[in-house]
Amino acid sequence: MNEFEQFQKRAAHFIQQYVEEIRRLVLSPAEFFHRGLEDNGFLEPTLFAAVNILIPKLFYALLFAPLTLGVSLLFVLPAAVYGIATLFVSAIILHGLVRLAGGAEGFECTYRGVAYSSVAFYAWLIPLPFVNLILFTTLFCVLLYYALREAHGLPPQHLILLLLLPALLMLLSGAVLTLVTLWIITRGIFLVLSFLVPG
């Protein structure tokens, strides 16, 4: 078996495992996170999160490639790296809040919950401003609820209060970013039209 065939086998296995994890996560999040209590390590959840972030970024880069003359494709990988870094920092902050609320498990459990909850990034594939933001925030927080409940054993009342702050921050920052993005796109379209339409 040559190297290309080995690569194809590994890629097919990764895709099959990735799709199966999404299916289990969406259909039964409590069971998914409960079974994941025995798992450890940062690599697997980080790769899972990277794909979750990369696919919507690639979708919009390809969507806007004709307008940006392909420049948008240059920002896909840096945006994915930034997304992973943001998830890691978010997990650190969230873990601090979890510890204050009485969570006893280590940072790795919190990070794994945040990383697997990143499947919510697929909500961004819905190209309806603010609708995708609300869906993303809702799905992300619901999955985080199950992740933290199973990993740290926190009562539902503490978890709901704990997740209100991240939900509000995601909605607020997402609304600002959506407005800025819409403004940039509108300005870009007017700029292109001003070159194409005489007078």
Backbone bond lengths (Angstrom), bond angles and torsions (degrees), N, CA, C in turn:
res aa  C-N    CA-C-N  psi(-1)  N-CA   C-N-CA  omega(-1)  CA-C   N-CA-C  phi
1 M - - - 1.464 - - 1.532 108.74 -
2 N 1.327 116.82 125.71 1.458 119.48 -178.61 1.528 111.01 -81.08
3 E 1.330 115.09 173.81 1.470 120.73 -174.96 1.526 112.11 -63.78
4 F 1.327 116.35 -36.80 1.473 119.13 -179.06 1.524 110.82 -65.45
5 E 1.337 117.45 -39.88 1.464 120.64 178.20 1.526 111.15 -66.37
6 Q 1.326 116.73 -37.93 1.470 120.49 176.00 1.523 110.59 -63.07
7 F 1.343 115.35 -43.05 1.468 119.64 177.98 1.520 110.61 -61.51
8 Q 1.347 117.06 -42.37 1.463 120.87 178.74 1.522 111.12 -61.60
9 K 1.344 117.34 -41.90 1.454 121.13 179.39 1.528 111.08 -63.73
10 R 1.327 115.97 -44.52 1.473 120.18 179.90 1.522 110.93 -64.56
11 A 1.342 115.91 -42.88 1.464 120.00 179.64 1.523 111.01 -63.59
12 A 1.331 116.64 -43.00 1.469 120.52 178.78 1.516 110.81 -63.64
13 H 1.341 117.20 -40.84 1.471 120.93 178.15 1.529 110.88 -64.16
14 F 1.351 116.38 -43.29 1.466 120.44 179.61 1.528 110.64 -61.84
15 I 1.333 116.83 -45.43 1.470 120.70 -179.38 1.524 110.60 -63.67
16 Q 1.337 116.51 -43.25 1.465 120.45 179.26 1.530 110.93 -62.06
17 Q 1.322 116.55 -44.31 1.470 120.95 179.31 1.531 110.74 -66.09
18 Y 1.329 116.20 -40.48 1.466 121.50 179.99 1.531 111.03 -62.38
19 V 1.328 116.67 -47.01 1.475 121.06 179.82 1.526 110.57 -63.90
20 E 1.326 116.82 -39.82 1.463 120.97 179.13 1.532 111.04 -64.44
21 E 1.332 116.89 -39.79 1.472 120.12 178.17 1.528 110.84 -64.73
22 I 1.330 116.90 -41.21 1.466 119.73 177.96 1.519 110.30 -62.99
23 R 1.328 116.52 -43.35 1.460 120.55 -179.78 1.533 110.83 -60.06
24 R 1.335 116.37 -47.82 1.472 119.52 179.95 1.521 111.71 -65.81
25 L 1.324 116.05 -37.83 1.464 121.17 -178.47 1.520 111.70 -66.40
26 V 1.321 117.06 -42.14 1.466 121.37 -177.87 1.527 111.72 -76.17
27 L 1.344 116.80 -40.76 1.461 120.02 -176.11 1.525 113.43 -77.43
28 S 1.333 116.95 -33.39 1.462 119.81 -177.31 1.528 110.43 -148.14
29 P 1.348 116.70 74.77 1.467 119.09 -175.37 1.529 113.99 -62.63
30 A 1.336 117.42 -37.44 1.471 119.27 -179.11 1.530 110.20 -62.67
31 E 1.323 116.44 -44.83 1.468 120.19 179.77 1.529 110.66 -67.33
32 F 1.336 116.71 -39.40 1.465 120.60 179.59 1.523 110.74 -58.60
33 F 1.341 116.81 -49.41 1.459 119.67 -177.49 1.524 111.65 -73.31
34 H 1.335 117.41 -30.53 1.465 119.93 177.45 1.531 110.25 -66.42
35 R 1.335 116.79 -43.78 1.469 120.42 177.91 1.523 111.56 -65.94
36 G 1.318 115.96 -30.39 1.462 120.43 -178.11 1.511 114.22 -74.78
37 L 1.336 117.94 -3.80 1.464 120.59 -179.00 1.527 111.81 -62.96
38 E 1.334 116.79 -30.18 1.474 119.39 -179.88 1.516 112.23 -81.60
39 D 1.344 117.10 -17.15 1.466 120.20 -178.56 1.528 109.99 -74.17
40 N 1.316 115.23 156.16 1.456 118.99 174.67 1.522 109.22 -147.96
41 G 1.299 114.90 168.23 1.458 120.77 -179.52 1.519 112.16 105.14
42 F 1.321 114.12 157.34 1.457 120.85 -177.55 1.531 113.05 -103.71
43 L 1.328 116.81 -21.43 1.465 119.91 -171.93 1.526 112.61 -65.69
44 E 1.325 117.74 -50.87 1.464 120.99 -176.30 1.533 112.57 -60.36
45 P 1.352 119.35 -49.61 1.467 117.70 178.32 1.529 113.09 -66.41
46 T 1.333 116.80 -30.37 1.468 119.66 179.35 1.529 110.45 -68.73
47 L 1.340 117.37 -42.08 1.472 120.37 176.55 1.530 110.68 -63.58
48 F 1.338 116.24 -40.64 1.455 121.12 178.10 1.532 109.96 -60.29
49 A 1.328 116.45 -47.39 1.464 120.87 179.23 1.518 111.67 -64.76
50 A 1.340 116.86 -38.00 1.471 120.33 -179.34 1.521 111.06 -60.77
51 V 1.331 116.80 -42.41 1.472 120.07 179.10 1.530 109.60 -67.63
52 N 1.338 117.21 -40.48 1.467 121.03 178.78 1.528 111.79 -59.84
53 I 1.302 115.98 -36.10 1.472 120.85 -179.15 1.527 110.19 -81.36
54 L 1.326 116.26 -39.67 1.462 121.71 -173.78 1.529 112.94 -66.05
55 I 1.315 118.33 -41.53 1.468 120.70 -174.40 1.534 112.06 -63.97
56 P 1.347 120.23 -48.79 1.480 117.72 176.36 1.532 113.16 -63.41
57 K 1.347 116.96 -35.99 1.466 119.55 178.07 1.529 110.42 -63.21
58 L 1.321 115.82 -43.46 1.466 120.57 179.23 1.524 110.87 -64.70
59 F 1.321 116.59 -39.00 1.466 121.67 178.32 1.533 110.87 -57.15
60 Y 1.342 116.48 -49.92 1.469 119.35 -178.28 1.526 111.99 -72.64
61 A 1.337 116.71 -32.76 1.473 119.06 176.80 1.523 110.64 -62.75
62 L 1.340 115.86 -42.55 1.469 119.64 177.80 1.523 111.53 -69.88
63 L 1.333 116.45 -36.06 1.462 120.93 179.43 1.528 111.12 -62.49
64 F 1.344 115.94 -41.40 1.466 119.94 -176.70 1.533 113.24 -97.02
65 A 1.335 117.21 1.93 1.469 120.17 -179.32 1.527 113.24 -56.17
66 P 1.361 119.56 -41.62 1.469 117.94 178.28 1.533 112.76 -62.48
67 L 1.332 116.45 -36.26 1.475 119.33 -179.89 1.521 111.88 -73.34
68 T 1.343 115.83 -35.16 1.469 119.52 -176.27 1.521 112.36 -96.36
69 L 1.344 116.36 5.67 1.466 122.46 -177.99 1.532 110.96 57.98
70 G 1.317 116.29 35.31 1.462 122.00 176.93 1.509 115.72 85.77
71 V 1.333 117.40 -6.36 1.470 120.48 -178.05 1.532 110.85 -63.36
72 S 1.333 117.65 -31.89 1.467 120.83 -178.85 1.529 111.94 -59.78
73 L 1.340 117.53 -27.85 1.466 120.91 179.76 1.526 112.35 -67.68
74 L 1.328 116.78 -24.48 1.470 120.50 179.34 1.525 112.18 -68.59
75 F 1.322 116.92 -20.95 1.462 120.44 -174.92 1.535 113.27 -96.27
76 V 1.335 117.81 0.74 1.469 120.33 -175.88 1.523 111.16 -65.36
77 L 1.330 117.90 -54.71 1.467 120.17 -177.92 1.527 112.84 -66.21
78 P 1.350 119.12 -45.29 1.467 117.58 175.71 1.530 112.72 -59.18
79 A 1.338 117.26 -36.09 1.464 120.34 178.86 1.520 110.90 -67.02
80 A 1.334 117.36 -37.18 1.466 120.79 177.91 1.528 110.70 -67.22
81 V 1.333 116.99 -41.94 1.471 121.05 177.65 1.528 109.65 -62.97
82 Y 1.328 116.22 -43.54 1.469 120.55 177.31 1.527 110.38 -61.48
83 G 1.337 117.03 -39.81 1.462 121.06 179.10 1.516 111.90 -62.53
84 I 1.340 117.57 -42.40 1.468 121.66 177.90 1.527 110.21 -64.58
85 A 1.336 116.57 -43.52 1.469 120.25 178.68 1.526 110.60 -61.63
86 T 1.329 116.60 -40.52 1.466 120.80 178.53 1.525 111.19 -64.02
87 L 1.344 116.57 -41.52 1.466 119.88 176.90 1.528 110.95 -61.48
88 F 1.326 116.59 -41.04 1.471 120.82 -179.18 1.530 110.81 -64.10
89 V 1.329 116.32 -46.43 1.469 120.24 178.71 1.533 110.51 -64.63
90 S 1.337 116.47 -40.43 1.467 120.72 177.64 1.526 110.53 -61.07
91 A 1.336 116.69 -39.82 1.466 120.84 179.17 1.524 110.97 -65.15
92 I 1.328 117.41 -37.50 1.475 120.81 177.68 1.523 110.22 -62.45
93 I 1.341 116.18 -47.94 1.471 120.42 -179.78 1.529 110.39 -64.05
94 L 1.328 116.23 -45.47 1.458 120.81 -179.80 1.521 111.06 -62.72
95 H 1.328 116.59 -38.29 1.470 119.14 179.80 1.532 111.03 -64.17
96 G 1.334 115.99 -37.54 1.466 119.13 175.50 1.524 111.36 -60.38
97 L 1.332 116.37 -43.02 1.473 120.77 178.38 1.531 111.03 -66.45
98 V 1.324 115.92 -38.40 1.474 120.64 179.12 1.523 110.18 -63.89
99 R 1.326 116.73 -42.65 1.472 119.79 178.89 1.527 111.07 -63.60
100 L 1.344 116.27 -39.09 1.475 119.62 176.99 1.526 111.50 -63.86
101 A 1.346 116.24 -31.75 1.458 120.52 -179.43 1.529 112.53 -83.56
102 G 1.331 116.92 -2.44 1.458 119.41 176.19 1.517 115.47 108.33
103 G 1.327 118.02 7.22 1.460 120.79 178.18 1.511 110.98 -68.48
104 A 1.330 116.44 136.68 1.460 119.89 -173.09 1.525 113.64 -106.15
105 E 1.320 117.90 -17.97 1.466 120.03 -176.03 1.526 111.22 -76.51
106 G 1.337 115.63 168.02 1.453 121.41 -176.34 1.525 113.21 -79.58
107 F 1.332 114.05 177.07 1.466 121.55 -178.28 1.515 112.15 -61.12
108 E 1.337 116.48 -34.81 1.464 120.15 -176.79 1.525 111.68 -57.28
109 C 1.335 117.15 -39.85 1.474 121.05 179.41 1.526 110.54 -63.62
110 T 1.321 116.48 -42.64 1.468 120.21 179.48 1.521 110.35 -65.80
111 Y 1.336 116.36 -44.37 1.461 119.72 -179.48 1.525 111.10 -61.62
112 R 1.335 117.04 -43.88 1.459 120.20 179.88 1.530 110.60 -60.66
113 G 1.346 116.61 -39.21 1.462 120.24 177.41 1.521 111.92 -62.79
114 V 1.333 115.90 -44.02 1.470 120.66 179.33 1.528 109.96 -65.63
115 A 1.336 116.61 -44.23 1.468 120.37 -177.52 1.526 111.33 -63.43
116 Y 1.327 117.64 -44.88 1.460 119.49 -179.45 1.529 111.90 -72.82
117 S 1.316 117.31 -27.47 1.466 120.03 176.31 1.520 111.74 -70.13
118 S 1.333 116.31 -13.97 1.468 120.57 179.61 1.522 112.47 -65.70
119 V 1.332 117.93 -6.36 1.468 119.56 173.64 1.528 109.69 -58.17
120 A 1.317 116.74 -19.79 1.468 121.99 177.23 1.527 112.04 -62.31
121 F 1.332 118.22 -17.77 1.467 120.88 178.83 1.530 112.04 -60.26
122 Y 1.317 117.49 -21.49 1.461 119.84 177.84 1.529 112.02 -65.24
123 A 1.323 117.52 -17.76 1.468 120.20 175.56 1.531 110.84 -62.44
124 W 1.337 116.72 -24.88 1.468 120.21 179.73 1.524 112.24 -70.57
125 L 1.334 117.28 -13.02 1.469 119.37 177.05 1.527 111.59 -70.56
126 I 1.313 117.55 -15.21 1.465 121.20 175.21 1.531 106.18 -80.19
127 P 1.326 118.29 110.69 1.472 119.97 -173.07 1.532 113.81 -81.11
128 L 1.322 116.84 43.40 1.460 121.48 176.73 1.525 108.26 -113.64
129 P 1.326 117.25 107.34 1.465 119.80 -178.93 1.526 111.62 -54.24
130 F 1.297 116.08 141.66 1.460 127.24 179.99 1.529 112.50 73.29
131 V 1.325 119.49 -35.18 1.471 120.51 174.64 1.522 108.36 -66.56
132 N 1.347 117.18 -47.09 1.457 120.46 178.77 1.527 111.64 -63.95
133 L 1.321 116.92 -34.68 1.465 121.34 178.07 1.525 111.11 -63.83
134 I 1.324 116.65 -46.72 1.468 120.83 -179.49 1.527 110.56 -65.53
135 L 1.341 116.60 -42.62 1.471 119.96 177.86 1.526 111.36 -63.45
136 F 1.330 116.79 -44.11 1.459 120.90 179.14 1.527 110.83 -59.41
137 T 1.316 116.41 -51.28 1.465 120.81 -177.48 1.522 111.35 -61.04
138 T 1.330 116.33 -44.22 1.467 120.65 -179.41 1.516 111.02 -62.61
139 L 1.329 116.80 -50.98 1.462 120.64 -177.91 1.524 111.34 -63.81
140 F 1.325 117.00 -42.69 1.462 121.20 -179.53 1.528 110.87 -60.83
141 C 1.331 116.28 -46.11 1.471 120.21 -178.28 1.527 112.21 -70.74
142 V 1.329 117.90 -35.75 1.471 120.38 176.99 1.533 109.78 -64.27
143 L 1.322 117.08 -45.11 1.463 120.06 178.73 1.525 111.42 -65.54
144 L 1.337 116.65 -39.07 1.467 120.05 176.67 1.525 111.51 -63.50
145 Y 1.326 116.16 -36.48 1.463 120.70 177.27 1.527 109.78 -56.79
146 Y 1.337 116.32 -50.97 1.467 120.09 -179.95 1.530 111.31 -64.33
147 A 1.330 116.26 -41.21 1.466 120.28 -178.76 1.522 111.41 -61.55
148 L 1.331 116.40 -47.67 1.469 120.23 -177.75 1.526 111.59 -71.99
149 R 1.316 116.54 -33.98 1.472 119.52 178.30 1.521 110.37 -64.61
150 E 1.329 116.36 -44.65 1.461 119.43 -178.37 1.531 111.81 -73.30
151 A 1.337 117.27 -39.89 1.464 120.36 -175.38 1.526 112.46 -76.93
152 H 1.316 116.53 -42.47 1.469 120.22 -172.23 1.528 113.49 -108.39
153 G 1.324 117.71 -10.42 1.457 120.51 178.00 1.516 114.31 65.33
154 L 1.327 117.06 29.09 1.474 120.16 179.98 1.521 110.23 -76.74
155 P 1.342 117.70 145.77 1.469 120.01 177.67 1.531 111.32 -67.46
156 P 1.343 117.03 153.00 1.470 121.34 -177.10 1.531 113.85 -55.07
157 Q 1.333 118.07 -39.25 1.469 120.51 -178.67 1.527 111.17 -62.16
158 H 1.344 116.65 -42.26 1.468 120.20 178.99 1.527 110.66 -65.80
159 L 1.324 115.52 -40.79 1.465 119.20 -178.35 1.523 112.31 -65.51
160 I 1.320 116.47 -41.81 1.469 119.87 -179.99 1.527 109.89 -62.52
161 L 1.335 116.99 -45.60 1.470 120.44 178.40 1.526 110.38 -64.42
162 L 1.334 115.87 -39.92 1.455 121.18 -178.70 1.527 112.29 -63.78
163 L 1.335 117.16 -35.90 1.460 121.50 -176.09 1.527 113.80 -88.66
164 L 1.322 116.72 -7.93 1.472 119.35 177.55 1.527 111.39 -63.88
165 L 1.325 116.80 -43.59 1.473 120.22 -178.87 1.529 111.87 -63.02
166 P 1.355 119.52 -50.98 1.474 117.97 176.76 1.530 113.18 -59.56
167 A 1.340 116.62 -37.47 1.469 119.71 -179.96 1.522 110.46 -62.98
168 L 1.328 116.88 -45.17 1.473 120.20 179.25 1.526 111.31 -64.37
169 L 1.336 116.67 -40.84 1.471 120.23 179.02 1.531 111.26 -64.69
170 M 1.338 116.60 -41.02 1.470 119.69 178.60 1.518 111.07 -64.80
171 L 1.331 116.54 -42.58 1.470 119.68 -179.72 1.520 111.00 -65.99
172 L 1.331 116.96 -43.49 1.465 120.61 -178.57 1.527 111.37 -66.33
173 S 1.347 116.72 -51.44 1.470 119.18 -178.55 1.530 110.72 -66.86
174 G 1.333 117.14 -36.25 1.462 120.53 177.49 1.509 112.74 -64.82
175 A 1.341 116.45 -38.86 1.467 120.32 178.53 1.531 110.48 -65.19
176 V 1.332 116.38 -42.34 1.470 120.02 178.95 1.529 110.04 -63.86
177 L 1.346 117.20 -46.64 1.469 120.65 179.57 1.523 112.08 -63.21
178 T 1.333 117.19 -37.20 1.465 121.08 178.66 1.521 110.34 -64.94
179 L 1.327 116.72 -44.75 1.466 120.39 179.00 1.529 111.52 -63.00
180 V 1.339 116.08 -42.96 1.472 120.21 179.04 1.533 110.17 -64.39
181 T 1.330 117.17 -43.07 1.465 121.38 179.31 1.524 111.46 -62.43
182 L 1.331 116.07 -44.05 1.471 119.70 178.71 1.524 110.78 -62.52
183 W 1.315 116.74 -39.61 1.473 120.96 178.92 1.533 109.98 -64.38
184 I 1.344 117.03 -44.64 1.472 120.63 -179.74 1.523 110.71 -63.79
185 I 1.340 116.82 -43.52 1.470 120.40 179.81 1.527 110.43 -62.89
186 T 1.336 116.60 -44.11 1.463 120.87 179.16 1.524 111.11 -61.59
187 R 1.325 116.46 -44.63 1.469 120.40 178.74 1.532 110.49 -63.66
188 G 1.341 116.32 -39.39 1.465 120.34 179.12 1.517 111.99 -63.78
189 I 1.328 116.11 -42.03 1.469 120.26 178.71 1.522 110.48 -64.04
190 F 1.349 117.66 -44.11 1.462 120.98 178.29 1.526 111.28 -63.30
191 L 1.329 116.26 -37.35 1.460 120.23 178.85 1.528 111.52 -65.07
192 V 1.331 115.92 -45.36 1.470 120.98 178.86 1.523 109.73 -63.15
193 L 1.345 116.42 -44.81 1.465 120.55 179.63 1.532 112.12 -62.94
194 S 1.330 116.57 -34.74 1.477 119.19 -179.64 1.530 111.14 -66.66
195 F 1.338 117.11 -28.89 1.465 119.99 175.78 1.513 112.44 -79.51
196 L 1.336 115.81 -32.97 1.466 119.87 -176.21 1.519 113.56 -83.88
197 V 1.324 116.19 -34.61 1.472 120.03 -176.90 1.532 108.40 -98.36
198 P 1.315 117.66 120.01 1.486 119.42 -179.52 1.526 111.24 -69.64
199 G 1.322 113.86 150.02 1.467 121.07 176.02 1.471 110.43 77.34
